Amino acid sequence: MRTTIQLDNHLHEMARQYALASGRTFTALIEEALREKLMARPMQKNRIRVRLKTVQGQGIHRGVDLDSNAALLDLMEAD
């Protein structure tokens, strides 16, 4: 699956250099790190129910593409 993430520039460079030095791709390093983090996390048995408070609004603006994080970021930065 292809996805886009935003990383801090310094963190990205450190990860890229680490992957290069260890003979792996950047993608392989990210996958490994996510697997390690997710597998080490204990499973929650008792979940706390969270109630979200909603507020009145005008809904989604016409022409906003919720499937494109780049388009959403452009829209937020335009305000």
N, CA, C and O atoms as a CHARMM CRD file, in Angstrom:
* protein
*
  316
    1    1 MET  N      0.84400  -1.17200   0.00000 PROA 1      0.00000
    2    1 MET  CA     0.00000   0.00000   0.00000 PROA 1      0.00000
    3    1 MET  C      0.89500   1.24300   0.00000 PROA 1      0.00000
    4    1 MET  O      1.91900   1.28500   0.68100 PROA 1      0.00000
    5    2 ARG  N      0.50600   2.20900  -0.74300 PROA 2      0.00000
    6    2 ARG  CA     1.25000   3.45900  -0.80700 PROA 2      0.00000
    7    2 ARG  C      0.53900   4.48300   0.06400 PROA 2      0.00000
    8    2 ARG  O     -0.68300   4.61700   0.00400 PROA 2      0.00000
    9    3 THR  N      1.30700   5.20600   0.87500 PROA 3      0.00000
   10    3 THR  CA     0.72300   6.23400   1.72800 PROA 3      0.00000
   11    3 THR  C      1.69800   7.39200   1.85700 PROA 3      0.00000
   12    3 THR  O      2.88300   7.25600   1.55200 PROA 3      0.00000
   13    4 THR  N      1.20200   8.51000   2.30000 PROA 4      0.00000
   14    4 THR  CA     2.02700   9.69900   2.48800 PROA 4      0.00000
   15    4 THR  C      2.01700  10.05600   3.96300 PROA 4      0.00000
   16    4 THR  O      0.95600  10.11500   4.58400 PROA 4      0.00000
   17    5 ILE  N      3.19500  10.29400   4.52500 PROA 5      0.00000
   18    5 ILE  CA     3.29200  10.74900   5.90700 PROA 5      0.00000
   19    5 ILE  C      4.15300  11.99700   5.94500 PROA 5      0.00000
   20    5 ILE  O      4.98700  12.21700   5.06600 PROA 5      0.00000
   21    6 GLN  N      3.94700  12.79800   6.95400 PROA 6      0.00000
   22    6 GLN  CA     4.76700  13.98900   7.12900 PROA 6      0.00000
   23    6 GLN  C      5.69300  13.75300   8.30800 PROA 6      0.00000
   24    6 GLN  O      5.24100  13.42400   9.40400 PROA 6      0.00000
   25    7 LEU  N      6.99000  13.92300   8.08000 PROA 7      0.00000
   26    7 LEU  CA     7.99100  13.72400   9.10900 PROA 7      0.00000
   27    7 LEU  C      8.77500  15.00300   9.30900 PROA 7      0.00000
   28    7 LEU  O      8.93500  15.80600   8.38900 PROA 7      0.00000
   29    8 ASP  N      9.25900  15.17700  10.52000 PROA 8      0.00000
   30    8 ASP  CA    10.18500  16.24300  10.81200 PROA 8      0.00000
   31    8 ASP  C     11.41900  16.05000   9.92000 PROA 8      0.00000
   32    8 ASP  O     11.89500  14.92400   9.77100 PROA 8      0.00000
   33    9 ASN  N     11.93300  17.10900   9.33800 PROA 9      0.00000
   34    9 ASN  CA    13.07000  17.00600   8.41400 PROA 9      0.00000
   35    9 ASN  C     14.27600  16.31500   9.04300 PROA 9      0.00000
   36    9 ASN  O     14.92000  15.48100   8.40600 PROA 9      0.00000
   37   10 HSD  N     14.58100  16.66100  10.29200 PROA 10     0.00000
   38   10 HSD  CA    15.74200  16.06400  10.96300 PROA 10     0.00000
   39   10 HSD  C     15.51300  14.56700  11.19300 PROA 10     0.00000
   40   10 HSD  O     16.41700  13.76100  10.97100 PROA 10     0.00000
   41   11 LEU  N     14.31700  14.19300  11.63300 PROA 11     0.00000
   42   11 LEU  CA    13.99200  12.78000  11.84900 PROA 11     0.00000
   43   11 LEU  C     14.07300  12.00400  10.53700 PROA 11     0.00000
   44   11 LEU  O     14.59900  10.89200  10.50100 PROA 11     0.00000
   45   12 HSD  N     13.55300  12.59000   9.46500 PROA 12     0.00000
   46   12 HSD  CA    13.60100  11.93400   8.15500 PROA 12     0.00000
   47   12 HSD  C     15.03900  11.68500   7.72200 PROA 12     0.00000
   48   12 HSD  O     15.37000  10.60300   7.23700 PROA 12     0.00000
   49   13 GLU  N     15.88200  12.67900   7.89600 PROA 13     0.00000
   50   13 GLU  CA    17.28300  12.54300   7.48300 PROA 13     0.00000
   51   13 GLU  C     18.00500  11.49400   8.33200 PROA 13     0.00000
   52   13 GLU  O     18.79300  10.70600   7.80900 PROA 13     0.00000
   53   14 MET  N     17.73900  11.48400   9.63400 PROA 14     0.00000
   54   14 MET  CA    18.34900  10.48600  10.50800 PROA 14     0.00000
   55   14 MET  C     17.91000   9.07900  10.09600 PROA 14     0.00000
   56   14 MET  O     18.73500   8.16800  10.03600 PROA 14     0.00000
   57   15 ALA  N     16.62900   8.89900   9.81600 PROA 15     0.00000
   58   15 ALA  CA    16.10900   7.58700   9.42100 PROA 15     0.00000
   59   15 ALA  C     16.68000   7.16600   8.07400 PROA 15     0.00000
   60   15 ALA  O     17.02700   6.00100   7.88500 PROA 15     0.00000
   61   16 ARG  N     16.77800   8.09600   7.14500 PROA 16     0.00000
   62   16 ARG  CA    17.31900   7.79200   5.82600 PROA 16     0.00000
   63   16 ARG  C     18.77800   7.34300   5.92800 PROA 16     0.00000
   64   16 ARG  O     19.18300   6.36800   5.29500 PROA 16     0.00000
   65   17 GLN  N     19.55300   8.05900   6.72700 PROA 17     0.00000
   66   17 GLN  CA    20.95700   7.70400   6.91900 PROA 17     0.00000
   67   17 GLN  C     21.09600   6.35000   7.61500 PROA 17     0.00000
   68   17 GLN  O     21.96500   5.55500   7.25700 PROA 17     0.00000
   69   18 TYR  N     20.24600   6.08700   8.60400 PROA 18     0.00000
   70   18 TYR  CA    20.27800   4.81400   9.32400 PROA 18     0.00000
   71   18 TYR  C     19.95400   3.66300   8.36800 PROA 18     0.00000
   72   18 TYR  O     20.62200   2.62900   8.38200 PROA 18     0.00000
   73   19 ALA  N     18.93700   3.85100   7.54900 PROA 19     0.00000
   74   19 ALA  CA    18.56000   2.81700   6.57700 PROA 19     0.00000
   75   19 ALA  C     19.70200   2.56300   5.60100 PROA 19     0.00000
   76   19 ALA  O     20.02300   1.41300   5.30100 PROA 19     0.00000
   77   20 LEU  N     20.30400   3.61900   5.11600 PROA 20     0.00000
   78   20 LEU  CA    21.42000   3.49800   4.17900 PROA 20     0.00000
   79   20 LEU  C     22.59300   2.75100   4.81200 PROA 20     0.00000
   80   20 LEU  O     23.18800   1.87000   4.19100 PROA 20     0.00000
   81   21 ALA  N     22.91600   3.10900   6.04500 PROA 21     0.00000
   82   21 ALA  CA    24.04900   2.47800   6.73100 PROA 21     0.00000
   83   21 ALA  C     23.79100   1.00300   7.04100 PROA 21     0.00000
   84   21 ALA  O     24.72700   0.20600   7.10600 PROA 21     0.00000
   85   22 SER  N     22.52600   0.64400   7.22900 PROA 22     0.00000
   86   22 SER  CA    22.21500  -0.75000   7.55500 PROA 22     0.00000
   87   22 SER  C     21.83300  -1.57000   6.32500 PROA 22     0.00000
   88   22 SER  O     21.44900  -2.73300   6.44200 PROA 22     0.00000
   89   23 GLY  N     21.93900  -0.96000   5.15300 PROA 23     0.00000
   90   23 GLY  CA    21.68800  -1.69100   3.91000 PROA 23     0.00000
   91   23 GLY  C     20.21800  -1.98800   3.64800 PROA 23     0.00000
   92   23 GLY  O     19.89100  -2.95200   2.95600 PROA 23     0.00000
   93   24 ARG  N     19.34000  -1.17200   4.19400 PROA 24     0.00000
   94   24 ARG  CA    17.90800  -1.35800   3.98300 PROA 24     0.00000
   95   24 ARG  C     17.33000  -0.13700   3.28300 PROA 24     0.00000
   96   24 ARG  O     17.95500   0.92200   3.21600 PROA 24     0.00000
   97   25 THR  N     16.14000  -0.31100   2.77100 PROA 25     0.00000
   98   25 THR  CA    15.45200   0.84000   2.18900 PROA 25     0.00000
   99   25 THR  C     14.78600   1.61900   3.32300 PROA 25     0.00000
  100   25 THR  O     14.57600   1.09600   4.41800 PROA 25     0.00000
  101   26 PHE  N     14.46600   2.85600   3.04100 PROA 26     0.00000
  102   26 PHE  CA    13.75900   3.69900   4.00000 PROA 26     0.00000
  103   26 PHE  C     12.41400   3.05000   4.35000 PROA 26     0.00000
  104   26 PHE  O     12.01300   3.02900   5.51400 PROA 26     0.00000
  105   27 THR  N     11.73000   2.52600   3.34300 PROA 27     0.00000
  106   27 THR  CA    10.43800   1.87100   3.55900 PROA 27     0.00000
  107   27 THR  C     10.58000   0.67200   4.48000 PROA 27     0.00000
  108   27 THR  O      9.76700   0.49100   5.38700 PROA 27     0.00000
  109   28 ALA  N     11.60000  -0.15200   4.26500 PROA 28     0.00000
  110   28 ALA  CA    11.81300  -1.32200   5.11500 PROA 28     0.00000
  111   28 ALA  C     12.07200  -0.91000   6.56200 PROA 28     0.00000
  112   28 ALA  O     11.58800  -1.55900   7.48900 PROA 28     0.00000
  113   29 LEU  N     12.82700   0.15900   6.75400 PROA 29     0.00000
  114   29 LEU  CA    13.10100   0.64900   8.10300 PROA 29     0.00000
  115   29 LEU  C     11.81400   1.10500   8.78900 PROA 29     0.00000
  116   29 LEU  O     11.57700   0.76700   9.94800 PROA 29     0.00000
  117   30 ILE  N     10.99300   1.86200   8.08700 PROA 30     0.00000
  118   30 ILE  CA     9.73200   2.35000   8.65900 PROA 30     0.00000
  119   30 ILE  C      8.82300   1.17500   8.99400 PROA 30     0.00000
  120   30 ILE  O      8.21600   1.15100  10.06500 PROA 30     0.00000
  121   31 GLU  N      8.72000   0.19800   8.09000 PROA 31     0.00000
  122   31 GLU  CA     7.88300  -0.97700   8.34800 PROA 31     0.00000
  123   31 GLU  C      8.36200  -1.72200   9.58700 PROA 31     0.00000
  124   31 GLU  O      7.55400  -2.11000  10.43100 PROA 31     0.00000
  125   32 GLU  N      9.67800  -1.92500   9.70100 PROA 32     0.00000
  126   32 GLU  CA    10.23600  -2.63800  10.84600 PROA 32     0.00000
  127   32 GLU  C      9.94800  -1.88700  12.14500 PROA 32     0.00000
  128   32 GLU  O      9.55400  -2.49400  13.14200 PROA 32     0.00000
  129   33 ALA  N     10.14200  -0.57800  12.13500 PROA 33     0.00000
  130   33 ALA  CA     9.91300   0.22800  13.33400 PROA 33     0.00000
  131   33 ALA  C      8.43900   0.17300  13.76000 PROA 33     0.00000
  132   33 ALA  O      8.13700   0.07600  14.95000 PROA 33     0.00000
  133   34 LEU  N      7.53400   0.23500  12.79200 PROA 34     0.00000
  134   34 LEU  CA     6.11200   0.15300  13.11900 PROA 34     0.00000
  135   34 LEU  C      5.75400  -1.22100  13.68200 PROA 34     0.00000
  136   34 LEU  O      5.01000  -1.31900  14.65700 PROA 34     0.00000
  137   35 ARG  N      6.27800  -2.27200  13.07300 PROA 35     0.00000
  138   35 ARG  CA     6.00900  -3.62200  13.58300 PROA 35     0.00000
  139   35 ARG  C      6.49900  -3.77500  15.01600 PROA 35     0.00000
  140   35 ARG  O      5.77800  -4.29400  15.86800 PROA 35     0.00000
  141   36 GLU  N      7.72800  -3.32500  15.28600 PROA 36     0.00000
  142   36 GLU  CA     8.27900  -3.43100  16.63800 PROA 36     0.00000
  143   36 GLU  C      7.43200  -2.66700  17.63800 PROA 36     0.00000
  144   36 GLU  O      7.15000  -3.16400  18.72800 PROA 36     0.00000
  145   37 LYS  N      7.03100  -1.48100  17.27600 PROA 37     0.00000
  146   37 LYS  CA     6.23400  -0.65100  18.18100 PROA 37     0.00000
  147   37 LYS  C      4.86400  -1.26600  18.42800 PROA 37     0.00000
  148   37 LYS  O      4.39600  -1.30500  19.56600 PROA 37     0.00000
  149   38 LEU  N      4.22300  -1.74200  17.37700 PROA 38     0.00000
  150   38 LEU  CA     2.87900  -2.29300  17.51600 PROA 38     0.00000
  151   38 LEU  C      2.87200  -3.64300  18.22400 PROA 38     0.00000
  152   38 LEU  O      1.93600  -3.94400  18.96400 PROA 38     0.00000
  153   39 MET  N      3.89300  -4.45200  18.00900 PROA 39     0.00000
  154   39 MET  CA     3.94400  -5.75800  18.65500 PROA 39     0.00000
  155   39 MET  C      4.29700  -5.63600  20.13700 PROA 39     0.00000
  156   39 MET  O      3.89900  -6.49000  20.92900 PROA 39     0.00000
  157   40 ALA  N      5.02400  -4.61100  20.52300 PROA 40     0.00000
  158   40 ALA  CA     5.42900  -4.43000  21.91100 PROA 40     0.00000
  159   40 ALA  C      4.29600  -3.86100  22.76900 PROA 40     0.00000
  160   40 ALA  O      4.35100  -3.93500  23.99700 PROA 40     0.00000
  161   41 ARG  N      3.29600  -3.30800  22.14200 PROA 41     0.00000
  162   41 ARG  CA     2.19800  -2.66200  22.85700 PROA 41     0.00000
  163   41 ARG  C      1.26400  -3.71400  23.44500 PROA 41     0.00000
  164   41 ARG  O      0.76500  -4.57000  22.71400 PROA 41     0.00000
  165   42 PRO  N      1.02100  -3.66500  24.74400 PROA 42     0.00000
  166   42 PRO  CA     0.07400  -4.61500  25.32000 PROA 42     0.00000
  167   42 PRO  C     -1.34500  -4.31600  24.83700 PROA 42     0.00000
  168   42 PRO  O     -1.73200  -3.15700  24.68800 PROA 42     0.00000
  169   43 MET  N     -2.09400  -5.35700  24.60300 PROA 43     0.00000
  170   43 MET  CA    -3.47200  -5.19400  24.14600 PROA 43     0.00000
  171   43 MET  C     -4.33600  -4.70800  25.29600 PROA 43     0.00000
  172   43 MET  O     -4.23700  -5.22000  26.41000 PROA 43     0.00000
  173   44 GLN  N     -5.17800  -3.72800  25.03300 PROA 44     0.00000
  174   44 GLN  CA    -6.09200  -3.22700  26.05000 PROA 44     0.00000
  175   44 GLN  C     -7.29600  -4.14600  26.14900 PROA 44     0.00000
  176   44 GLN  O     -7.92100  -4.47600  25.14100 PROA 44     0.00000
  177   45 LYS  N     -7.61400  -4.55500  27.35500 PROA 45     0.00000
  178   45 LYS  CA    -8.77700  -5.40200  27.55000 PROA 45     0.00000
  179   45 LYS  C    -10.00000  -4.56600  27.89700 PROA 45     0.00000
  180   45 LYS  O    -11.09000  -4.79600  27.37400 PROA 45     0.00000
  181   46 ASN  N     -9.81200  -3.61200  28.77000 PROA 46     0.00000
  182   46 ASN  CA   -10.92000  -2.75100  29.18100 PROA 46     0.00000
  183   46 ASN  C    -10.74900  -1.38500  28.54700 PROA 46     0.00000
  184   46 ASN  O     -9.88800  -0.60100  28.94500 PROA 46     0.00000
  185   47 ARG  N    -11.55800  -1.12100  27.58400 PROA 47     0.00000
  186   47 ARG  CA   -11.46600   0.17000  26.90600 PROA 47     0.00000
  187   47 ARG  C    -12.39600   1.17200  27.57700 PROA 47     0.00000
  188   47 ARG  O    -13.49200   0.83100  28.02200 PROA 47     0.00000
  189   48 ILE  N    -11.94300   2.38500  27.63500 PROA 48     0.00000
  190   48 ILE  CA   -12.74800   3.46100  28.19300 PROA 48     0.00000
  191   48 ILE  C    -13.56500   4.07600  27.06400 PROA 48     0.00000
  192   48 ILE  O    -13.02300   4.44700  26.02300 PROA 48     0.00000
  193   49 ARG  N    -14.85000   4.17700  27.27400 PROA 49     0.00000
  194   49 ARG  CA   -15.70800   4.77500  26.26200 PROA 49     0.00000
  195   49 ARG  C    -15.54000   6.29000  26.29400 PROA 49     0.00000
  196   49 ARG  O    -15.64500   6.91800  27.34800 PROA 49     0.00000
  197   50 VAL  N    -15.28400   6.85100  25.15200 PROA 50     0.00000
  198   50 VAL  CA   -15.06900   8.28900  25.02900 PROA 50     0.00000
  199   50 VAL  C    -16.26100   8.89600  24.31400 PROA 50     0.00000
  200   50 VAL  O    -16.69000   8.40400  23.27100 PROA 50     0.00000
  201   51 ARG  N    -16.78300   9.94800  24.87300 PROA 51     0.00000
  202   51 ARG  CA   -17.87600  10.67400  24.21900 PROA 51     0.00000
  203   51 ARG  C    -17.31200  11.98900  23.69200 PROA 51     0.00000
  204   51 ARG  O    -16.73700  12.77800  24.44200 PROA 51     0.00000
  205   52 LEU  N    -17.48100  12.20700  22.42300 PROA 52     0.00000
  206   52 LEU  CA   -16.97800  13.41500  21.79600 PROA 52     0.00000
  207   52 LEU  C    -18.07300  14.47500  21.75500 PROA 52     0.00000
  208   52 LEU  O    -19.21300  14.19800  21.38200 PROA 52     0.00000
  209   53 LYS  N    -17.71600  15.66100  22.13700 PROA 53     0.00000
  210   53 LYS  CA   -18.65400  16.77100  22.10600 PROA 53     0.00000
  211   53 LYS  C    -18.62200  17.38000  20.71000 PROA 53     0.00000
  212   53 LYS  O    -17.55100  17.66700  20.17600 PROA 53     0.00000
  213   54 THR  N    -19.77700  17.57100  20.13500 PROA 54     0.00000
  214   54 THR  CA   -19.84300  18.17000  18.80800 PROA 54     0.00000
  215   54 THR  C    -20.29800  19.61800  18.92100 PROA 54     0.00000
  216   54 THR  O    -20.93900  20.01100  19.89500 PROA 54     0.00000
  217   55 VAL  N    -19.96000  20.38500  17.92400 PROA 55     0.00000
  218   55 VAL  CA   -20.35500  21.78600  17.88600 PROA 55     0.00000
  219   55 VAL  C    -21.05200  22.06000  16.56300 PROA 55     0.00000
  220   55 VAL  O    -20.88300  21.32800  15.58800 PROA 55     0.00000
  221   56 GLN  N    -21.82900  23.11600  16.55100 PROA 56     0.00000
  222   56 GLN  CA   -22.51300  23.46800  15.31200 PROA 56     0.00000
  223   56 GLN  C    -21.50700  23.99900  14.31400 PROA 56     0.00000
  224   56 GLN  O    -20.56200  24.69800  14.67800 PROA 56     0.00000
  225   57 GLY  N    -21.71200  23.67000  13.08100 PROA 57     0.00000
  226   57 GLY  CA   -20.82200  24.13300  12.02900 PROA 57     0.00000
  227   57 GLY  C    -21.55500  24.17100  10.71100 PROA 57     0.00000
  228   57 GLY  O    -22.76700  23.96700  10.65200 PROA 57     0.00000
  229   58 GLN  N    -20.82500  24.43000   9.67400 PROA 58     0.00000
  230   58 GLN  CA   -21.42000  24.52900   8.35200 PROA 58     0.00000
  231   58 GLN  C    -21.14200  23.29800   7.51200 PROA 58     0.00000
  232   58 GLN  O    -21.44400  23.28500   6.31800 PROA 58     0.00000
  233   59 GLY  N    -20.57700  22.27100   8.10600 PROA 59     0.00000
  234   59 GLY  CA   -20.30600  21.04800   7.35900 PROA 59     0.00000
  235   59 GLY  C    -19.06400  21.18700   6.48900 PROA 59     0.00000
  236   59 GLY  O    -18.26600  22.11100   6.65000 PROA 59     0.00000
  237   60 ILE  N    -18.92500  20.26200   5.58200 PROA 60     0.00000
  238   60 ILE  CA   -17.77200  20.24500   4.69300 PROA 60     0.00000
  239   60 ILE  C    -17.96400  21.28500   3.59200 PROA 60     0.00000
  240   60 ILE  O    -19.04200  21.39700   3.00800 PROA 60     0.00000
  241   61 HSD  N    -16.93100  22.02400   3.32700 PROA 61     0.00000
  242   61 HSD  CA   -16.99200  23.03900   2.28200 PROA 61     0.00000
  243   61 HSD  C    -16.99600  22.38400   0.90600 PROA 61     0.00000
  244   61 HSD  O    -16.33900  21.36600   0.69100 PROA 61     0.00000
  245   62 ARG  N    -17.72600  22.96500  -0.00400 PROA 62     0.00000
  246   62 ARG  CA   -17.81300  22.44400  -1.36100 PROA 62     0.00000
  247   62 ARG  C    -16.42900  22.42000  -2.00200 PROA 62     0.00000
  248   62 ARG  O    -15.66900  23.38200  -1.89800 PROA 62     0.00000
  249   63 GLY  N    -16.11600  21.32100  -2.65900 PROA 63     0.00000
  250   63 GLY  CA   -14.85600  21.19800  -3.36800 PROA 63     0.00000
  251   63 GLY  C    -13.70400  20.66900  -2.52600 PROA 63     0.00000
  252   63 GLY  O    -12.60000  20.51300  -3.04800 PROA 63     0.00000
  253   64 VAL  N    -13.91700  20.38700  -1.24600 PROA 64     0.00000
  254   64 VAL  CA   -12.85500  19.87500  -0.38400 PROA 64     0.00000
  255   64 VAL  C    -12.71700  18.37200  -0.60900 PROA 64     0.00000
  256   64 VAL  O    -13.69400  17.63000  -0.51300 PROA 64     0.00000
  257   65 ASP  N    -11.51200  17.93600  -0.90400 PROA 65     0.00000
  258   65 ASP  CA   -11.23500  16.52300  -1.14200 PROA 65     0.00000
  259   65 ASP  C    -10.69000  15.91100   0.13900 PROA 65     0.00000
  260   65 ASP  O     -9.51800  16.10300   0.46400 PROA 65     0.00000
  261   66 LEU  N    -11.52600  15.17400   0.87500 PROA 66     0.00000
  262   66 LEU  CA   -11.12100  14.59700   2.14500 PROA 66     0.00000
  263   66 LEU  C    -10.17100  13.42000   1.97200 PROA 66     0.00000
  264   66 LEU  O     -9.58900  12.95400   2.95200 PROA 66     0.00000
  265   67 ASP  N    -10.00300  12.93900   0.76700 PROA 67     0.00000
  266   67 ASP  CA    -9.09500  11.82400   0.49800 PROA 67     0.00000
  267   67 ASP  C     -7.68200  12.28600   0.18100 PROA 67     0.00000
  268   67 ASP  O     -6.79200  11.45500   0.00000 PROA 67     0.00000
  269   68 SER  N     -7.45800  13.58300   0.11200 PROA 68     0.00000
  270   68 SER  CA    -6.14200  14.11100  -0.24900 PROA 68     0.00000
  271   68 SER  C     -5.60100  14.95900   0.89000 PROA 68     0.00000
  272   68 SER  O     -6.06300  16.07800   1.11200 PROA 68     0.00000
  273   69 ASN  N     -4.60500  14.41600   1.62500 PROA 69     0.00000
  274   69 ASN  CA    -4.04100  15.20200   2.71900 PROA 69     0.00000
  275   69 ASN  C     -3.30200  16.43100   2.19800 PROA 69     0.00000
  276   69 ASN  O     -3.23300  17.44800   2.88900 PROA 69     0.00000
  277   70 ALA  N     -2.75400  16.35200   0.99900 PROA 70     0.00000
  278   70 ALA  CA    -2.06700  17.51100   0.41700 PROA 70     0.00000
  279   70 ALA  C     -3.06800  18.62900   0.12600 PROA 70     0.00000
  280   70 ALA  O     -2.78200  19.80000   0.37600 PROA 70     0.00000
  281   71 ALA  N     -4.24100  18.27100  -0.40300 PROA 71     0.00000
  282   71 ALA  CA    -5.27200  19.27700  -0.69000 PROA 71     0.00000
  283   71 ALA  C     -5.78800  19.89100   0.60700 PROA 71     0.00000
  284   71 ALA  O     -6.02300  21.09700   0.67000 PROA 71     0.00000
  285   72 LEU  N     -5.96500  19.06900   1.64000 PROA 72     0.00000
  286   72 LEU  CA    -6.43300  19.58900   2.93000 PROA 72     0.00000
  287   72 LEU  C     -5.39800  20.52200   3.54500 PROA 72     0.00000
  288   72 LEU  O     -5.75200  21.56600   4.09300 PROA 72     0.00000
  289   73 LEU  N     -4.12200  20.15200   3.45700 PROA 73     0.00000
  290   73 LEU  CA    -3.06400  20.99800   3.98900 PROA 73     0.00000
  291   73 LEU  C     -3.01700  22.32600   3.24600 PROA 73     0.00000
  292   73 LEU  O     -2.86500  23.38000   3.86300 PROA 73     0.00000
  293   74 ASP  N     -3.14800  22.28000   1.91800 PROA 74     0.00000
  294   74 ASP  CA    -3.17600  23.52200   1.13400 PROA 74     0.00000
  295   74 ASP  C     -4.32700  24.41000   1.56400 PROA 74     0.00000
  296   74 ASP  O     -4.16800  25.62400   1.69000 PROA 74     0.00000
  297   75 LEU  N     -5.49000  23.80500   1.79200 PROA 75     0.00000
  298   75 LEU  CA    -6.67800  24.56700   2.20500 PROA 75     0.00000
  299   75 LEU  C     -6.46100  25.19500   3.59000 PROA 75     0.00000
  300   75 LEU  O     -6.81000  26.35500   3.80500 PROA 75     0.00000
  301   76 MET  N     -5.88600  24.43300   4.52600 PROA 76     0.00000
  302   76 MET  CA    -5.65900  24.95300   5.88000 PROA 76     0.00000
  303   76 MET  C     -4.62700  26.07000   5.87400 PROA 76     0.00000
  304   76 MET  O     -4.75900  27.04700   6.61200 PROA 76     0.00000
  305   77 GLU  N     -3.60000  25.92900   5.04400 PROA 77     0.00000
  306   77 GLU  CA    -2.55900  26.96600   4.99900 PROA 77     0.00000
  307   77 GLU  C     -3.03700  28.21900   4.28200 PROA 77     0.00000
  308   77 GLU  O     -2.46300  29.29100   4.47500 PROA 77     0.00000
  309   78 ALA  N     -4.07300  28.11100   3.46200 PROA 78     0.00000
  310   78 ALA  CA    -4.59100  29.25600   2.73500 PROA 78     0.00000
  311   78 ALA  C     -5.35500  30.22000   3.64300 PROA 78     0.00000
  312   78 ALA  O     -5.47000  31.40700   3.34100 PROA 78     0.00000
  313   79 ASP  N     -5.87200  29.70300   4.75100 PROA 79     0.00000
  314   79 ASP  CA    -6.66100  30.56400   5.66700 PROA 79     0.00000
  315   79 ASP  C     -5.82100  31.50100   6.44800 PROA 79     0.00000
  316   79 ASP  O     -6.34200  32.27600   7.25000 PROA 79     0.00000
